[in-house]
Amino acid sequence: QVQLVESGGGLVQPGGSLRLSCAASGSIFRIWTMGWYRQAQGKQRELVASMPLLGITNYADSVKGRFTVSRDVDKKTIYLQMNSLKPEDTAAYYCYAQVQTSFLSKLNTDFWGQGTQVTVSS
């Protein structure tokens, strides 16, 4: 199995910054894509940023220019630097990873973290 553990959420004032981290562990041969989703209360889960091992990083339009995602492939960790936070960024943030669990695996499996709450409020 694969575990994803997020950290870094909390309460911040509008205009402030937070940095989220997500570390993957377990039965991992390769992580192809890692990323972040968020879900505000009463709303559907939406993509924040997606970072493939090969390819272009994708951001939601609502966070472009404010959020930056980065990966440490060796540490199997993804980070989300969030700047200029707005009240509408308030949500539970979920890390996900598209994992090839063994060398012989032909299919990748998606795994999710338990979520970390980000609240932007004065």
N, C-alpha and C positions, 0 to 999 in steps of 0.2 A: 504494500500500500504506500501511498504518498501523502504526506502531511504538508500543509501550507500554514505558516504561522505569521500573522500580521502584527505589526506594532506601530505606534506613533500617532494614533488618533488622539483626539481631545477637544477641548474648548478653546476657541481662538476668536479674537475680535475681528470685525471686518477690516480688510486690508492687511491682515497678518499672514503668517506663513506656518506651514506644518510640513513635516517630511514623514511619509509612511514607508515602512519596510515590510517585505514579505520574504521569508526564507522557506525553501522547499527541502524536504528530506524524505528518505525512504527508498523505495525501489525505483530508482531513476537511472536510465541509460542516457537519455538526452531530453532536455526540455526544449521544445521547438518554439513555442510562443508563451510569453508571460504577459500579464496585463492586469488592469484594474477595471472593475465595474463599480457602480454605486447605485444605491437604492434609497431614495427619499421616502418618507412616510407617505403611504397612499399612492405611490407612483411605481411604475415598472422599473426594473433594473436596467440601467443603461451603461454602455461602454464609455469609459473615461479615456483610456489609452491602452494600446496594444503594441507590444514590441516583439516581433518575430526574431528568431535567431538569424535568419537570412531574410532580408527585405526591409521594407520601409516602416517606420513607426507611424502609427495612426492615432490621432487625437480627436476627441469630440470637438465640434466647433465651439462649444461653450467654454472650453478650457484652453484652447489654443492661445499661446503667448503668455499664459499664466502658470500652467503646469508643465513639468518636465519629467519624463520617465527615463530610467536608466537601469541597466542590468549588470550584475557581476556574474558572468557565466560560471566561473570556477566555484563561487560560493552559492550558486543556485539561488540567487537573491535578486529581487527587483525592488526598485525604489520609486517613490512618487513625490517629487518636490512640488509643493503647492504654494504659490505666491499670490498676493493680491486676492485673498479669499473673500468671497461674497456670501451673504446669508443663503443664497440659493445653492451654494455648494454643500450645505448641510445634508448629510446622508450617512448611511452605513457604507463603507468602502470595502469591497471584496477583491481579494487577489485571486487570480486563476492561472493555471499552468496547463499547457497542452504537452503531455508527457509520453515519450516512448519508454516503456518500462524495462525493456530488455533489447539486446542487439537483434534478436530474432523477431521482435514484435513488428507486425505489418501495419497495425493500427495504433493510433495515438489515443490517449485517454485524457479527458479534461478533469482536473481536480480544482477544488475551491477551498479557500480559507473560510474561517468562521466569521470574518467581518470585523471591522474596527470603526467605531463611531467618530465622525467629524462633525462638530457643531460650531457654526460661525454665528456669533451673536455678541452684541454689545451689552 
